[in-house]
Amino acid sequence: MGRLEGQVALITGAAGGLGQALSLGFAREGARLFLSDLDSPKLEQLLKQLRSQGLDVFGFPADLRQPKEVFSMVERALSRCGRLDTLINNAAVSSFKPIWDLTDCDWDAVLGVNVKGLFFSLQAAARYMVSSGSGSIINIASVAGRAGRPMLLHYAASKAAVISITRSAALALAKQGVRVNAIAPGMIETEMLQKLRSDSDKMPNGTDPLPQSPSSNSIPLGRVAQPEDIVATAVYLASRDSEYVTGQTLNVCGGLVMS
């Protein structure tokens, strides 16, 4: 029997590299899945893949920048699955730009998903979890929220906000039995990292680069994370093994940031 047998997990950004790994990992542990992503074709492809394996999984495309769609997503999850035990706020966007080139549109795009969308997903899920007396909310932050990132200033700021939201929400919901924690990965081999590398290559000489092949000099464990490296920590935070853990942000970054 899996560690999450009988639980229902809602995962946002499920069609991306980390989202897919989380979906597969939670399914292996026995969780029923409700998956969401803005990219409808990729989401449908993932749902077909999981259903072909005999898994009980539902999905709903949602634009997390729109609170009405966020609320509809959570309502649909509850209607389809009858309960909600875990929310993984995984959806995120980024872009690689010098401080001088950032515009209000850049800020709106990143904060709209990474902060506003995350908060309203948390709020909607927490309303049900409070009524049921239990639940685990897992926010995907980043070590960028703990250290300066000059070419990812708006993204780093959004992830610092995720860490702050995690602490405040954990305090607000603890007495109602709802735990709120975060995971702060370093660099993960996903489409987002590939795009950032491509954007970095286009920058003029003298611009702070994004490491292309991090060595032990930049990451103590000597490699960029694979999406699967994050899954075990998420399963832990969703399971009863972490029932006395709340308000924490766990660094899963190969030692890039230490605390």
N, C-alpha and C positions, 0 to 999 in steps of 0.2 A: 504493500500500500504506500502511495506517495505521501509526502509531507503536507500536501495541500489538498488531499482527497476531500471531496464534498464542498470545496470552496469555489466561489465565483470571483474572477479577477477581470477588471476592466483596464485595458492597456491603450493609451493614446500613442499616436505616432507608430502604430503597430507594423506598418508596412516597410519602415526603414530597417537598416541593418541591425541596430540594437533592438528595435521593437520586435522584429522577427525572432531574434534569439530569445528574447524574454517570453514571447508567445510559446515557442517550442519548449523552452525550459519549464514553464509553468504547466503546460500540458503534460509533460513527462511526470510531473509531481502530482498529477491527478486533478488539477484545477479545471473547472469549466471556464471558457473564455468568451469575453465580449470585447471585440477589437474595433478600434476606430483609427481613421487616418483621413487626411484631406485628399490624398491621391486615391480616388475610387478604383481605377483599374488595378493598381498594385494591391490594394486591400482585397479586392475580389479574388485576385490570383492567390493571395495568401490563404484566404478562407477556403478556396477549393483545395489547396494543398493539404490543409489540416483536416478537412472533411474526408478527403481521400484516405486518410489514415484512421478513419473511424472516430474522429474526435468530435465532441459536442461543442460547437463554436458558432457564435453569431457575430455580426459586424454592422457598423453604421458609419458612413462617411460624414465627417463633421469639420467645419471650419471653426477652430477654437478661438478665433478672434471675435466670434459672434456669440455672446452669452446665450442667446436663445437656442443656438445649435448645441452648445454645451449642455444646457438643461435637457434638451431633447435626447441627447446621447445617453445621459444617465437614466432618464425615464425609460428609454427603450431597453437599456440593459436590465433594469429592474423588472420591466414587463416581460422580457424574454426569459430571464433567468430566475426571477423570483426573489433574489437576494443579491447582496454585494458585499464581499468580504475584503477585497483589496482593490485599491486604485493605484495604478502606476502612471504617474504624470511624466511620460517619456517624450512627448512631442516637443520639438525645438527646431529653430532655424538660426542661421548665422550668415555672416559675410565677412570678407577679409578686406579691410579698408584702412588707410591712414586716418588719423584723427582729423586732418584738415578736410577730408572728403566726405565725412559722415553728414547725412542730411536728416531732416525730420522724418522723411519716409523710411530711412534705414532704421531709425529708432522705433518708429511705429511698427514696422514689420517684425522686429526682434522682440520688443516688449509685448506686442499684441499676442504672440504665441507663448513665449517663454515665461512671461509673468502673468499677464491678464488671463490668458487661456488656462494656465496652470491653476491660478487662484480660483477661478469660477468652477473648474472641474473639481477641485478640492472641496469647495463650498457645497456644490450639489451632491457629491458623494457623501460628505460628512453629515448632511441633513438626515439621510437614510441611516447611516451608521450609528449616529447618536440615538435614533429611535430604536435601533436593534440592540444597542448597548455594547457594540464591539466593532472593530474594523482596523485595517492597516492602510495608511496612505503613504506611498513611496514616491518621493519627488526625485527626478534625475537632475542633479545639479552638475557641477563641473569643478575641477581644480582651478579653472579659469576664474571662478568666483572667489578664490582665496589668494590669487596672485595677479600682478599686473600683466595685461596682454595688450600692448600698444596698438596692434593691428586688429584686435578683436575687442575694442574698448566697450562697445555697446553690448556685445555678447557676454563679456566678462561681468559687466554691470548687471545684466539680467540674471546671471547665475548666482551672483552675490545676493540678489533679491530672493532667489529661490531658497538659499540657505536661511535667510532671515525669515521668510514666510514659514519655513519648516519649524523654526523655533517658536514663533508666535502661535502658529496653529496647534502645535503640540501642547502648549500651555493652555490654550483655549479649550481643547477637546479632551484633555487627559481624564478629567473627572467623569466624563461620559463614556469612558472605555475605548476611545479611539486614539490609536497611536499614529504619530506622523514623524517620519524619518526621511532622510535623503541619502543618495549615493552620489559621490563626486568622482566620476571617472577622469582619467587623463585623456590622452589621445586614443581613439578607437578606430580601427580599420573599417570605416563605413563610407558611404557615398558623401557624407558631409565632409569628412577629412580629405577625401580625394578632391572635392571641389575647392576646399581651402588651399590645398597644395597647388592646384591649377591656378587659382587666383594669385597665390604667392609668386609663382613663376612669372607672372605678367607684370609684377611690380618692378619699378626701375632699380638700378644698382644703388646700394646704400640703404635700401629699405630692410628693416628687420625681417629676416626670412622665417618661414615656418619650417622646422626641422623635417627633412625629407626621409632620412633613415636614422632615427634616434639610436644612439649607442649607449653603452653603460655610463658614458659621461653625462648624458642628459636624463636618462631614465635608469635608476639603479638596477632594475631587473633586466635591462638591456633590450627591451622590445616594446613596440606599440601593442596595446591591448587588442585582442579579438573580442567581438561582441559577447561571446560565450563567457569571457572572463568576468563579466558583470552579473551574470545570471544567478550564480550561487548566493551572492550577497542579497539580491532581491528576494530570492526564495526564503532565505533566512529571515528577512524583515517581514515577510508575509506570514511566516509560520509561527507556531506557538513557542518555538525556541527563542524568540525575541520578545516575548510578552512583557518583559520588564525593561524594554528599550523604547524610548521616545525622545524626540527633539534632537536627535543626533544626525550628523552628516558624516558618513563613512567614506574615507578616501580609498578608492580602488583604482590606483594609478601607477602601480609598479614602483612606488617610492618617490614619484616625482614631487609630491608634497608630503611632508611628514608632520604629524602632530602628536 
